[in-house]
Amino acid sequence: HTGEGGNWGSNDVTGFVSFGGFDVVEYYQLTDEHYLVDGATGCGNQLNFSHIVTCNLVLDSLTYWLETMGVDGFRFDLAPVLGRTPSSHQREDRGKQKQFFPKHTLLEKIEQLGKKYDAEMIAEAWDSWGYEVGNFPTGWGEWNGRYRDAIRRFLKGDGNTFKFIEQVNGDYCNFNDQGGPQKSIDFIVAHDGFTLMDLVSYNHKNNLTPWPFGPSDGGNNNNDSWDSGGDHALRRQRLRNFWTIQFLSRGVPMTVWGDEFGRSQNGNNNPYNIDSVATWNNYDMIATRSPHLLPTGYREAYHNNFGTGTNQEERNPLFIFAAYIAHLRNNHIALKQRRYGDMVLDAGNDVTYLFKKPDGVSDLTADDRCIWFLIDGSAVGDHDFLVLINMYYLPVDFRLPPSSNNYRWLRIIDTAAWAETDYNCWSVDQGTVIADNYKVNGFSIVVCEEIN
């Protein structure tokens, strides 16, 4: 859509100061009465990509930003609009108007631009007319809303077991024919919606809060959020759970600035119109155990959602943990595979993600909230990782697989509150050797690395 405004009821606020002044029929999708269509975008001024002039507008603009401005990628909002051909159908035939074409010439030419300039082309692959995640050409990356929903729900105890492991394993059913799991952009929160801190701090959006945190209109009413019972330590523990799962999943993790140290919007989940401390990054939060006790510069304070870390130094414990898990992924090729693995350990040169019950033997069943999860990194010359996930409220015993040939399991992560004094993570030199069994606290995750 273009930026003049929109048609809101009987009020025409478009002004038509740009493309409408050239050729409204050529550029825009219209009804039979020649009104602008406001269907897929919710913003008005929906462009028509049946026509070469509109497609060239996009391609010329992208080329300018690539060649002259030097950007290295694009994220396309409401990207399915780019893959429709409105002029090929009757204007009032909404069924055919909504049809998405993965082989649309514009989508393929955008993919070719990405290859030519080594630039990322990433789709928000849904709009009001359709959900097309997994249907874009292979050169595109795609925001994966299925990943977001499955991870949010499982990590608050919903027991959506099979959807959770499917997404951790790179959403195989939807991306195995798209060039690999790296086409799935794994995100839990984005620029709109709750911050990660707010996701674990509120049951409902809080958009009518006073300035500088609001007010705002709109915002999703279904956020799959949980306020963690108001328990500060549990909130911080759950933040570490999200970071751990996201960076050990197949696909490409996408995080939002400030989530690494607990940025809060006081529960506003649609702050599009807020230009204040609510949406700015307050980097002073990194140098304190109590980031939400910092002043905002306004009468309205931060809600103290984070509490105070139990670590001894005046350092944000979440920031230390987020940096650790990011470096762990960066340092291990097993966690960045462009190919899916089979379900057989030590077979071939692929990395298997194997999911079992806590005994490490039994197959999972629906509604399991405790998952034993092995990453077979040794198949590619890396280390194996064992992930023990307990989304039950009580501690659960997990069985570790036996090590062989002088290999040992080292605990390198435990997200439980007791370990916050050590920032919940340890280097290989500092890790504790674990054998046979390990008790995983409720709503926490343990990661072990196998080394010799």
Secondary structure, DSSP 8 states (H G I E B T S, - for coil): --SS--EETTEE--TT-STHHHHHHHHB-B-TT--B--SSSSSS--B-TTSHHHHHHHHHHHHHHHHTS---EEEETTGGGGG--GGGS-TT-HHHHT---TT-HHHHHHHHHHHHHT-EEEE--EETTEE-TT-S-TT-EEE-HHHHHHHHHHTTT---HHHHHHHHTT-HHHHTTTTSGGGEEEES--SSS--HHHHTT-SS--TT--TTS-------S------GGG-HHHHHHHHHHHHHHHHHSSSEEE--TTTTTT---TT-S--TT--STTTS--GGGGG-S-GGGS--SSSS-----S---SSSSSS-HHHHHHHHHHHHHHH-GGGS-SS---SSTTSSSS--EEEE-TTSSS---TT--EEEEEE-GGGGTS--EEEEEE-SSS-EEEE-----TT-EEEEEEE-SGGGGGGTTB--TTT-EEE-SEEEE-TTEEEEEEEE-
